[in-house]
């Protein structure tokens, strides 16, 4: 079963309308309709924050839904998002691999300065689609779930 089918099935199971789910998740009805209709919409268009909110509304596990291993917080429920410093993790891993911010941005197809913003702003990745976060994790040889918290 693909992501839209899982989401639709869960919404139906919970007895919620598409409009109710959209409102509860804080996204537009058009965004939600696209999520239920297009296989890549959940990971490529919704921000990771929106995807997490949608999963919360539908009581779905994000990691299971997208097919990655358990999220770091799933493995260690006593950790809060604030205790896991993604930007520090990214910076340290980039330095371990001896990759400049410029080179990492270029390999991902981003403008200069984006990696600097990621490394300075702990909430920056919340505005990225899951697909891009997975690409960043792959470039840094990190498990995607370490950046999806």
N, C-alpha and C positions, 0 to 999 in steps of 0.2 A: 504494500500500500504506500503510495507517495504522500508527500507532505500535505497537499491540499485535501486528499481523501481522509487522512488522519484528522486533520483539523475539522473538516466538515462532519465526520463521524462523531467526534467528541462534542461538537456544538449540538448536534442532534441528540446525542445521548444525554446531555445536560438540559435539553429542552429549551435552548436559547435561540432566539432569532439572530440572523446575521447583523441586524441593526443593534441589538442588545450587546452582542459581543464587541462590535466596533466601538460602541460608546464606552463600555467597561474598560476596554483596552486603550482608549484614548486615541483611536485612529479613525479616519473617515470611513464611511460605508463603502466608498469606492475602493479604498485601499484594501479593506477586508474582502470585498467581492473578488478583487484581483488575486488575493492570497488563496481563496478557495478555487479559483479557476485556472491559475497558471502555476506550473510546477516549480519555477524558479523565483517566484515573487517573494516568498517568505525570506529567502536568504539573500536576494539581490536588491530588493527595493526597500523593505522595512529596515529601519535602523535596528541595531542590536537591542537598544532599549525598548523599542516598540515590539520587537519579537519576544523579548522577555516578558513584557506586560501581557501580550496575547497568550503566551504559555501559562502565565499565572492565572488569567481569567478562565482558561480552559482546563486548568489543572493538568497540564502536560509538562513533561520533562524536556527541556530544550535540547539537551545532549542526545537523548533518545530520538527525538523528533528529527534532528538533522543528521543523525547517524555517526556521532563522534562519541568517544569514551565519556565517562562521567566528568561533569564539571568539577573544578577544584573544590568548590563549596559542597558538591555532592559527596566527595571523598572525605572532606573534613568539615562537617556541618557546624563546628564551633567557630570556624573562620567567617568573618564578615567580609563583604566586598572591600571595606575600608582597610582591612588588615592585609590584603593582597595588593601590592603596589605594581599594577601592570606596567606603568610607564618606567619604573625602575627595572623591572624584569626585562623589558624591551631594550632599554639602554645598555644594561649589563650584558645581555646576550649579543647585541650588535657589536659591542666592544670586544667581547670574547672571540667573535668571528672576524674581527678586524674589518668591519664594513663601515664605511663612513655614512653619515646621514644622507648625504647626496647620493651615494651609490645605492643605498637601500631604497630611497624614494624613486630613483631612476628604474630600478629593477621591478618596482611595483607600478610604474607608469604615473607617478605622482610628481607634483611640482616640488622644487626645493622648498624647504621650510616645513613640510608636512610632518616629517619624522621628528623634527625639533618640537613641533606642537604636541605630537603624541607623547613624547618623552617628558614634556613639562606639564601637561594638563591631564589629570587623572580621569577626567570625564570625556576626553576627546573621542575615544573609541566608541562611546555610547551612541554617537551619531553616525557610525559607520554601519553599513550592511554586514551581515554575518559573512557573506562571501569574501569581502575584502579583509575582514579580520582573519579568516582562515588563510588567505593568501599571505598576509603579513606573518602569521605563525609559521607557515611553510618556508618562507624566505629565511626565517630565523631558526629553522629546525626546532621549533617548539610544538608541543601538542596544541592543537587549536583550542581545546577546552581551557588551557591556562590563560588565554586572552578573552574568553567568552564570559567570564564571571561578571 
